[in-house]
Amino acid sequence: MKVAVFSAKSYDRQFLDAANVAQHQPHSFSYYDVLLTPQTASLAQGNEAVCVFVNDDVGAATLQQLAALGVRLVTLRCNGFNNVDLRAAADLGITVTRVSNYSPYSVAEHTVGLILMLNRKLHRAYNRVRDDNFALDGLMGFDLHGCTVGIIGTGKIGRIVGQIMAGFGCRLYCYDPYPNEALAAIATYTSLDTLLSEADIITLHCPLTDTNQHLINHDTIAQMKRGVMLINTSRGKLVDTKAVIEGIKSGQIGYVGIDVYEEEDSLFFQDLSDTIIQDDTFQLLQSFPNVVITAHQAFFTRNALEDIAATTLENLSHFEQRLPLIHEVTYNPDL
């Protein structure tokens, strides 16, 4: 099968090619280091499938162009599919698949890394020592032991974050419409209001849907403990960034650690070090000393990339061979 791979970085090529060789090279990849958009969709000409990532635009306009080019499959190299118009895909006869399971430890461990970095100010300490400044003023943290951690979304990643934080001796409050039995044994499932008001650390691990965009906003921030730590390694649009900035400036939010950003598609996964970033909101956010931002790298481990490549090849092969698609995403009008 001929496949156009968008947002393709060197590591995508490395792991997809390796997985393809392992399957005796059944597919032909064309790699493009650009986002899939209505303006770039023409690059898929001559391909039966496109392989996309989190910030590619797979809306109705793009899908219409892909369908006209003969594309029959959109396969995502990620778990989330909020960037795909599933209704349009269904209407156009385009199948959509995703990577529904890859190393959840990658994102969970990165989440805990952000918590530790913010609490013990490791980023600031590292830079001080490099400047031969060994003073400890301004670096004081707090014991995680005994803190209350609020986990919003307790799928595979949220569950592992909870288990790790329980190992630190934290109390766990969880919010999810579908409680995880394994986590329920060591955590308390509660209402969102209770979680927001009781947690010292709040971490987001839920998918982005039409109903939870800006779940973290002026009103929910007002419910939080003063000085709360907020972590987001899920999807950027779960958080109203301007509301968070106001919370930081007022002291309502004491720490912010994010691996995702609501307008990241024009920033992340590229080197902009020689340019002037025009996003004033992002520039202001990263100027605060109590904010740590990583550029959507929480998933970025060898184990996860191997899983992603293997599942992507499985999706392609199963589609081509008309086998059951375990990782298919279908339009549900009730959601």
C-alpha positions in Angstrom: 0.0 0.0 0.0 1.2 3.5 -0.8 1.1 5.8 2.2 1.8 9.5 2.5 3.2 10.2 6.0 2.6 13.8 7.2 4.4 15.6 10.0 7.2 13.1 9.5 10.3 13.6 11.6 13.5 11.6 11.4 12.4 9.4 14.3 9.1 8.6 12.5 11.1 7.5 9.5 13.4 5.4 11.6 10.7 3.5 13.5 8.2 3.2 10.6 10.9 1.9 8.3 12.1 -0.6 10.9 8.6 -1.9 11.4 8.1 -2.1 7.7 11.3 -4.1 7.2 10.1 -6.4 10.1 7.0 -7.1 8.0 9.1 -7.7 4.9 8.4 -4.1 3.5 4.7 -4.6 2.5 4.1 -0.8 2.3 5.7 2.1 0.4 6.0 5.3 2.5 6.4 8.9 1.2 7.5 11.2 4.0 6.5 14.9 4.3 7.8 17.1 7.0 4.7 19.4 6.8 1.4 19.4 8.5 -1.5 17.9 6.6 -3.9 20.8 5.8 -6.3 21.6 2.9 -3.3 23.4 1.3 -0.9 20.4 1.6 -3.4 17.5 0.9 -2.4 17.4 -2.7 0.9 15.8 -1.6 -1.2 12.6 -1.0 -1.9 12.2 -4.7 -1.1 8.6 -5.8 -1.4 7.2 -2.3 -4.2 5.0 -0.9 -3.6 6.1 2.7 -2.3 9.0 4.8 -0.6 8.6 8.1 -1.0 11.7 10.4 -0.1 13.0 13.9 -1.7 15.1 16.6 -1.6 18.5 14.9 -2.5 17.5 11.4 -5.7 19.0 10.2 -8.0 16.2 9.2 -11.2 18.3 9.0 -13.9 18.1 6.4 -12.1 20.3 3.9 -9.0 18.2 4.0 -10.9 14.9 3.9 -12.8 16.1 0.8 -9.6 16.7 -1.0 -8.2 13.3 0.1 -11.3 11.5 -1.0 -11.0 13.2 -4.4 -7.4 11.9 -4.7 -8.5 8.3 -4.0 -7.3 8.1 -0.3 -9.3 5.5 1.5 -7.6 5.3 4.9 -6.5 7.9 7.5 -4.3 6.2 10.1 -3.2 8.2 13.1 0.2 7.7 14.8 -1.4 8.7 18.2 -4.3 7.8 20.5 -6.3 11.0 20.3 -8.5 11.7 17.2 -10.0 15.1 18.1 -8.3 16.5 15.0 -10.4 14.3 12.7 -13.9 15.0 11.5 -15.3 11.5 11.9 -18.6 12.4 10.4 -17.1 13.8 7.2 -14.8 10.7 7.0 -17.8 8.4 7.3 -19.8 10.4 4.6 -16.8 10.2 2.3 -16.2 6.5 2.8 -12.8 7.1 4.4 -11.7 4.7 7.2 -10.0 6.1 10.2 -7.7 4.1 12.5 -5.5 5.1 15.4 -2.9 3.8 17.9 -5.1 3.0 20.8 -2.4 1.4 22.9 1.2 2.4 23.3 3.5 2.5 26.3 1.4 4.4 28.8 4.4 4.6 31.1 6.0 7.2 28.7 3.4 9.9 29.4 2.9 8.9 33.0 6.6 9.0 33.9 6.9 12.4 32.1 4.0 13.7 34.2 5.7 12.7 37.4 9.0 14.3 36.1 7.2 17.6 35.6 5.8 17.4 39.2 9.2 16.8 40.6 10.9 19.4 38.5 8.4 22.1 39.5 8.3 21.2 43.2 12.1 20.9 43.7 12.8 23.6 41.1 15.3 21.4 39.3 15.3 23.5 36.2 16.4 26.6 38.1 18.9 24.6 40.3 20.5 23.2 37.2 21.1 26.6 35.7 22.4 28.1 38.9 25.0 25.5 39.4 26.2 25.9 35.8 26.8 29.6 36.7 28.7 28.5 39.9 25.8 29.8 42.1 25.3 27.3 44.9 22.9 29.3 47.0 19.7 27.6 48.0 17.5 30.7 48.4 14.3 30.3 46.3 14.7 26.6 45.7 12.6 25.3 48.6 10.1 22.6 47.7 7.7 20.5 49.7 7.3 16.8 50.5 5.1 15.0 48.1 4.3 12.5 50.9 0.9 13.4 52.4 -0.1 15.6 49.5 -3.5 15.1 47.7 -3.1 14.5 44.0 -6.2 15.0 41.8 -6.3 12.9 38.7 -8.8 13.8 36.0 -9.1 10.9 33.6 -8.1 7.5 34.8 -7.5 5.4 31.7 -4.1 3.6 31.3 -2.0 6.7 31.8 -4.0 8.2 34.7 -4.0 4.8 36.4 -0.2 4.6 36.2 0.3 8.2 37.4 -1.9 7.3 40.4 0.1 4.2 41.2 3.4 6.1 41.0 2.1 9.0 43.2 0.7 6.5 45.7 4.3 5.2 46.0 5.3 8.7 47.1 2.7 8.4 49.9 0.2 10.8 48.3 -3.6 10.7 48.8 -5.4 10.2 45.5 -8.6 11.8 44.4 -9.9 10.7 41.0 -12.6 11.9 38.6 -13.7 9.8 35.7 -17.2 8.7 34.5 -15.7 5.2 34.2 -13.8 4.4 37.4 -10.7 2.1 37.0 -11.1 -0.8 39.4 -7.4 -1.2 39.9 -7.0 2.4 40.9 -10.1 2.4 43.0 -8.3 0.1 45.4 -5.9 2.8 46.3 -7.8 6.0 45.4 -11.0 7.8 46.2 -13.3 8.5 43.2 -15.1 11.8 43.8 -16.9 14.7 42.1 -15.0 17.1 40.0 -15.9 19.9 42.4 -14.4 18.0 45.3 -11.3 17.1 43.5 -10.7 20.7 42.4 -11.2 22.1 45.9 -9.1 19.4 47.8 -6.2 18.6 45.5 -2.7 20.1 46.0 -1.7 18.8 42.6 -4.1 18.4 39.7 -3.1 16.4 36.6 -5.1 16.0 33.4 -5.3 12.6 31.6 -8.6 12.7 29.7 -9.2 12.9 26.0 -10.3 16.1 24.4 -14.0 16.1 23.4 -16.5 18.7 22.3 -17.8 18.9 25.9 -14.6 19.3 27.9 -12.7 22.0 25.9 -11.4 24.5 28.4 -12.2 22.2 31.3 -9.7 24.3 33.2 -11.1 27.8 33.0 -11.7 30.9 35.2 -14.5 29.2 37.1 -12.7 25.9 37.8 -9.5 27.6 38.7 -11.4 29.7 41.3 -12.5 26.4 42.9 -8.9 25.2 43.4 -6.7 25.5 46.4 -4.6 28.6 46.4 -1.1 27.7 45.2 -2.2 24.5 43.4 0.1 22.7 41.0 -1.5 22.1 37.6 -0.1 19.5 35.1 -1.3 18.8 31.6 0.2 16.1 29.5 -3.1 15.3 27.7 -4.4 17.8 25.2 -3.8 21.6 25.1 -7.3 22.7 24.6 -8.4 21.2 27.9 -6.9 24.3 29.4 -7.8 28.0 28.9 -4.3 29.4 28.8 -5.3 33.0 29.4 -7.3 31.9 32.5 -4.2 30.0 33.7 -2.0 33.1 33.2 -4.4 35.1 35.3 -4.3 32.4 38.0 -0.5 32.4 38.0 -0.4 36.2 38.3 -2.9 36.2 41.2 -1.2 33.4 43.0 -4.2 31.1 42.8 -2.0 28.8 40.7 1.4 28.2 42.2 3.0 25.9 39.6 2.2 24.9 36.0 3.7 22.0 34.1 2.5 21.4 30.5 3.6 19.2 27.7 0.8 20.4 25.4 -0.5 23.8 24.5 -3.8 24.8 22.9 -2.1 26.6 19.9 0.8 24.3 19.6 0.3 23.3 16.0 2.2 26.4 14.9 5.0 25.9 17.4 5.8 22.4 18.5 7.9 19.8 16.6 10.0 22.3 14.8 13.1 24.5 15.5 12.1 28.1 15.9 15.2 29.3 17.8 16.1 31.7 15.0 12.7 33.3 14.7 10.5 35.7 16.7 7.5 33.7 18.0 4.4 35.8 17.4 2.2 34.0 20.0 2.2 36.6 22.8 0.2 34.3 25.1 2.8 31.5 24.9 5.7 33.9 25.3 4.1 35.3 28.5 3.4 31.9 29.8 7.0 30.7 29.5 8.3 33.8 31.1 7.1 32.8 34.6 9.6 31.1 36.8 7.0 28.7 38.2 6.1 27.3 34.8 7.8 24.4 33.0 6.9 23.7 29.3 8.0 20.7 27.3 7.1 20.5 23.6 4.8 17.5 23.4 7.5 15.0 24.2 5.8 13.0 27.0 5.2 10.1 24.6 8.7 10.3 23.2 10.4 7.1 24.4 11.9 4.3 22.4 9.3 1.9 23.7 6.4 4.1 22.8 7.7 4.8 19.3 8.2 1.0 18.6 4.6 0.4 19.8 3.3 3.3 17.6 5.1 2.1 14.5 4.0 -1.6 15.0 0.4 -0.7 15.5 0.4 1.7 12.5 1.8 -1.1 10.3 -0.8 -3.4 11.6 -3.6 -0.9 10.8 -2.3 -0.5 7.2 -1.9 -4.3 6.6 -5.2 -5.2 8.1 -7.0 -2.5 6.0 -5.2 -3.7 2.8 -6.0 -7.3 3.5 -9.6 -6.6 4.6 -9.0 -8.0 8.0 -10.8 -6.8 11.1 -9.6 -3.3 12.2 -9.0 -3.5 15.9 -8.0 0.1 16.2 -10.7 1.7 13.9 -12.4 4.9 15.0 -16.0 5.3 13.8 -18.4 8.2 13.9 -21.0 8.0 16.7 -23.8 10.6 16.3 -24.7 10.2 20.0 -21.3 11.5 21.2 
